[in-house]
Amino acid sequence: MDSRRAFLKKIIMLSGMFIFRSEVNAKTPGNKITKDASSSLYRAVNGTPLENITKVIDLIGGIEKIVGVADVVVIKPNVQWWNQGTPNLLAVKTFVELIMERRGGFKGEVVIAENCHRGKNPWDLMNTGWARQFKWNSDVQGINNFNELVDFLKRKYDSRFSVVYWLDIDEGGRRIFSPQDGNGYIYCDGTGGIPLIKCDNEASGEDLRETIMTYPIFTTDRGTVVDFKNGIWENGQYTHQPLRFINFPALNHHSQYGGATSAVKNYMGVTDLSGGTDPHNGGLLSENYYNFHSFPFNKWSPGPVPGMLGKSIGTFMNTIRKADLNITTAEFIGLSSRTDPPLAHTRAVIACTDAVALDYHSAKYILYPNSMIDLHDPDNNNSPLNHYLMKCSDISGDIFNEEKVKVISYDFKKGSFQGSDELVVNGKKKWGNSLKAIGKYLVFRYLS
């Protein structure tokens, strides 16, 4: 880890490139006030990933309160990246083991499923968290990427565990119209007997865009056919076997047009992003409808109307499926990157049934206090994070107002629960040796 002196030298080397803004603009969150809470958020800090995830599930009431004996449980991590860009591997492993070894037994299935939008064979690609070797954020001996983790879980649990790679249609996936067609993506465009489920970006003229909901149908290693929207399909009909969806993201800086990324944005890895990211060069799922990336953005910059990512994902929550639980692992958080330093070792796990409430809290009390980048402040009216969380809240009914969210937080360092004035997490920083990465951080902090 870099010494403070080495880091200061790097700042001096770069100082001529930047005009520094006054520190007075960087706010520190104050005491949290809760009034008439309608949702609860659970977190554990300063333990190991195993301790933190286990404690959070215990605070919720135990894994038995979340998962039933015969449930099919779909866990959706974000595996597009590696290192801090994915949920901590030990936390994911522990969560799967808690399900499999729950009191009362477990006769269902656990599926880790993801569309990382990286081509036809994402499990083989070194630009994904499947195959890339982690330098940190594994914490499991002998396991250094998601391929190794799922291989371990498969050996341990056999047909009760599956890994599923959802593929965009333009990368080898198939468009289908019902579970009888096999595995693939449903497009809710009003054709082939599928209802039209769309939303627009509230613009007009050439800036008007519309997107449709898309969702996968897939088969587990046990042969169970899972329709992500409608449930388990068997013998030509849907059964009553429960389907649980666990949204399992990390927490990081995303971009100038996205701000921060965690639970809400992780829904993009359920949908089909065929057509690419650029609405001015493709970006279309079909003749009239954009995908979930080209709909709100102009490739790598903001789109015509702020917050539209939140509108599309909020619509997905309401019409397709909403996570039964969102779990953010913030063992490490990226201050300007999802894979490289600068980063902070924040040692936290946070869970909530409400994705907006979770992202608001994680950004305000974990990411922003460590980065001090205004883009990460969910209360900053000029931040894209603020825009898309508020819009998602408006559409989905998730909670943006933290006064409506009760926080139960356990601190392993103290050995006790935390008060409302102790919620800010300050992690030990790792600055790395890349002047490019540090320069990027400085630009976002002082010039954005």
PEBELVEN-V405098 format. One record per residue. N is the residue number from 0. PSI is psi in whole degrees, 0 to 359 (NA if undefined). OMEGA is omega in degrees with one decimal (none if undefined). Layout:
BEGIN
((N:PSI:OMEGA) (N:PSI:OMEGA))
END
This chain:
BEGIN
((0:140:-177.7) (1:144:172.3) (2:161:178.3) (3:323:-179.3) (4:318:179.2) (5:321:179.5) (6:319:179.3) (7:324:177.1) (8:321:179.4) (9:320:178.2) (10:318:179.5) (11:320:179.4) (12:327:-175.9) (13:352:-169.8) (14:330:179.5) (15:346:-178.8) (16:349:-170.4) (17:147:168.8) (18:111:-170.1) (19:137:178.8) (20:155:-179.2) (21:141:178.9) (22:347:-176.9) (23:339:-179.2) (24:345:-178.6) (25:115:-175.4) (26:150:171.8) (27:130:-178.5) (28:142:177.1) (29:194:179.6) (30:140:177.7) (31:135:177.5) (32:131:179.8) (33:130:177.8) (34:124:175.3) (35:57:-177.0) (36:135:176.4) (37:2:177.1) (38:154:179.0) (39:140:177.8) (40:135:-176.0) (41:138:178.3) (42:156:173.7) (43:139:-176.5) (44:156:173.1) (45:14:168.8) (46:181:169.9) (47:164:175.4) (48:322:177.6) (49:314:-179.6) (50:317:-176.7) (51:312:-178.1) (52:321:179.1) (53:318:-179.8) (54:318:-179.9) (55:315:179.2) (56:322:176.6) (57:319:179.5) (58:326:178.7) (59:333:-178.5) (60:8:178.9) (61:156:-177.7) (62:335:-180.0) (63:336:177.0) (64:339:-175.6) (65:320:-172.0) (66:132:177.1) (67:175:-174.4) (68:322:-172.1) (69:17:-176.3) (70:150:164.1) (71:121:-173.5) (72:116:177.5) (73:116:178.2) (74:123:-178.1) (75:96:171.6) (76:174:168.2) (77:113:-174.3) (78:18:177.1) (79:334:-177.2) (80:188:-177.7) (81:186:-174.7) (82:232:-178.6) (83:353:-178.8) (84:349:177.8) (85:165:171.3) (86:151:-179.4) (87:132:-173.8) (88:323:178.1) (89:323:178.1) (90:317:177.8) (91:312:178.8) (92:313:-178.4) (93:319:-179.6) (94:317:177.1) (95:317:-179.8) (96:324:176.4) (97:320:178.3) (98:309:-174.8) (99:331:-173.6) (100:24:-178.9) (101:151:174.3) (102:138:-176.5) (103:355:177.4) (104:169:177.7) (105:115:-180.0) (106:3:-177.8) (107:209:-178.7) (108:151:172.2) (109:131:-179.6) (110:126:166.8) (111:118:-174.5) (112:144:-175.0) (113:144:165.7) (114:103:-178.3) (115:4:173.6) (116:47:-177.1) (117:28:175.2) (118:191:-171.2) (119:335:-177.4) (120:66:-174.2) (121:334:-179.0) (122:342:-179.1) (123:352:-169.3) (124:135:-178.6) (125:356:175.7) (126:29:172.8) (127:163:175.5) (128:352:174.9) (129:309:-171.0) (130:335:-176.8) (131:134:177.6) (132:128:179.1) (133:141:170.8) (134:337:175.6) (135:168:175.6) (136:22:170.6) (137:297:178.5) (138:20:174.0) (139:120:-178.3) (140:129:177.6) (141:0:178.8) (142:118:-173.4) (143:12:171.8) (144:177:-176.7) (145:329:175.3) (146:314:-178.6) (147:325:178.5) (148:311:-177.5) (149:329:174.8) (150:317:178.2) (151:313:-177.8) (152:325:177.9) (153:315:178.6) (154:323:-175.1) (155:323:-170.9) (156:358:173.2) (157:231:-171.5) (158:349:176.3) (159:346:-178.9) (160:137:177.2) (161:154:167.8) (162:134:-176.3) (163:130:177.8) (164:103:174.6) (165:132:-177.1) (166:133:173.0) (167:150:-178.6) (168:324:179.2) (169:6:176.7) (170:26:175.6) (171:352:175.2) (172:177:-178.2) (173:144:169.4) (174:131:-179.4) (175:173:-176.7) (176:351:176.5) (177:167:176.8) (178:337:179.4) (179:342:-179.2) (180:354:-176.4) (181:201:-175.9) (182:146:177.5) (183:199:-177.7) (184:138:170.1) (185:130:172.9) (186:120:-178.8) (187:67:-175.4) (188:10:176.9) (189:9:179.6) (190:161:174.9) (191:26:-179.5) (192:0:178.0) (193:133:179.4) (194:154:175.2) (195:119:175.1) (196:106:-173.6) (197:169:167.3) (198:156:179.0) (199:170:-174.8) (200:14:173.2) (201:20:175.9) (202:181:178.5) (203:167:178.1) (204:221:-177.6) (205:341:179.9) (206:351:-178.6) (207:130:176.0) (208:151:175.6) (209:148:174.7) (210:158:176.7) (211:160:175.8) (212:138:172.8) (213:148:178.8) (214:156:-174.2) (215:153:163.7) (216:134:-172.7) (217:168:-177.0) (218:133:178.9) (219:172:178.9) (220:338:177.8) (221:353:-179.5) (222:9:178.9) (223:128:178.5) (224:122:-175.8) (225:119:171.4) (226:113:-171.7) (227:328:-179.7) (228:312:-166.6) (229:348:175.8) (230:204:-173.0) (231:134:-177.1) (232:130:179.5) (233:133:176.5) (234:44:173.5) (235:13:179.1) (236:163:176.2) (237:139:-179.3) (238:181:178.2) (239:8:179.5) (240:127:-175.9) (241:141:173.9) (242:123:178.7) (243:140:179.4) (244:118:178.3) (245:116:178.6) (246:118:-166.2) (247:74:-175.4) (248:178:167.7) (249:189:-179.9) (250:121:-176.0) (251:163:162.5) (252:143:175.9) (253:297:-174.2) (254:175:176.6) (255:332:-179.5) (256:346:-179.7) (257:339:179.6) (258:264:-179.4) (259:160:-178.9) (260:133:174.0) (261:236:-166.8) (262:313:-177.5) (263:310:-176.3) (264:338:-179.3) (265:341:175.8) (266:336:179.9) (267:334:179.1) (268:4:170.0) (269:330:-172.0) (270:166:176.2) (271:125:177.9) (272:30:177.0) (273:145:179.4) (274:345:176.8) (275:181:-171.6) (276:345:-170.5) (277:112:-179.8) (278:344:179.6) (279:0:177.5) (280:75:-173.1) (281:228:179.6) (282:4:-174.5) (283:135:170.5) (284:321:177.8) (285:192:-171.3) (286:324:-172.2) (287:351:-168.2) (288:132:178.1) (289:161:174.7) (290:179:-172.3) (291:350:175.9) (292:316:-179.0) (293:342:178.6) (294:310:-176.5) (295:340:-170.3) (296:162:168.2) (297:79:-174.6) (298:256:-177.0) (299:28:179.2) (300:166:-178.1) (301:149:177.8) (302:189:-174.1) (303:327:-175.5) (304:128:-179.0) (305:148:168.7) (306:5:-172.1) (307:339:171.6) (308:319:178.1) (309:326:178.8) (310:315:-178.7) (311:319:-179.2) (312:323:174.9) (313:321:176.6) (314:318:176.9) (315:315:179.2) (316:319:-175.3) (317:329:-170.3) (318:336:-177.2) (319:287:177.4) (320:140:176.8) (321:141:-177.6) (322:139:172.6) (323:332:177.1) (324:140:173.4) (325:129:179.3) (326:115:176.7) (327:124:173.3) (328:117:178.8) (329:54:174.9) (330:310:169.1) (331:146:175.7) (332:138:-179.9) (333:126:-177.7) (334:336:176.0) (335:8:-177.2) (336:155:176.0) (337:356:-177.2) (338:338:-172.5) (339:159:168.4) (340:160:6.2) (341:143:177.3) (342:169:178.1) (343:139:178.1) (344:90:-170.2) (345:345:168.6) (346:60:-177.3) (347:149:167.6) (348:133:-176.9) (349:139:-179.2) (350:145:179.4) (351:149:173.6) (352:348:-175.7) (353:112:-175.5) (354:322:180.0) (355:314:178.5) (356:320:179.8) (357:312:-179.1) (358:320:178.1) (359:309:-177.7) (360:314:-177.2) (361:320:178.8) (362:314:-174.0) (363:320:-171.3) (364:351:-179.3) (365:301:-175.3) (366:307:-174.9) (367:317:178.7) (368:335:179.2) (369:326:-179.1) (370:326:-172.3) (371:30:175.6) (372:125:-174.4) (373:331:178.2) (374:339:-176.6) (375:359:-178.5) (376:110:-176.9) (377:347:177.4) (378:358:179.0) (379:112:-175.5) (380:347:178.5) (381:3:-177.5) (382:136:175.1) (383:331:175.6) (384:312:176.6) (385:315:-176.3) (386:311:-173.9) (387:331:175.2) (388:318:179.1) (389:318:-179.8) (390:320:177.0) (391:320:176.6) (392:315:-179.7) (393:319:-174.4) (394:315:-171.2) (395:338:-174.0) (396:358:173.0) (397:163:-167.4) (398:121:173.6) (399:333:-177.4) (400:110:-175.1) (401:344:176.1) (402:342:-179.5) (403:6:-175.0) (404:120:175.3) (405:132:-179.1) (406:124:173.7) (407:112:-171.9) (408:129:178.8) (409:134:-178.8) (410:112:-179.9) (411:332:179.4) (412:319:177.7) (413:332:-173.4) (414:27:-178.2) (415:175:178.1) (416:157:-178.8) (417:148:174.0) (418:174:-176.8) (419:344:178.3) (420:9:-177.2) (421:18:-170.7) (422:339:178.8) (423:130:179.2) (424:120:176.8) (425:111:-177.4) (426:157:175.5) (427:130:-174.3) (428:144:170.5) (429:117:-171.9) (430:337:-179.3) (431:188:-175.5) (432:6:-176.8) (433:113:177.1) (434:329:178.4) (435:314:-178.7) (436:319:178.4) (437:321:177.0) (438:321:177.3) (439:316:177.2) (440:314:-178.5) (441:323:177.4) (442:312:-178.9) (443:324:-176.6) (444:318:-169.8) (445:341:-175.2) (446:355:-179.3) (447:NA:none))
END
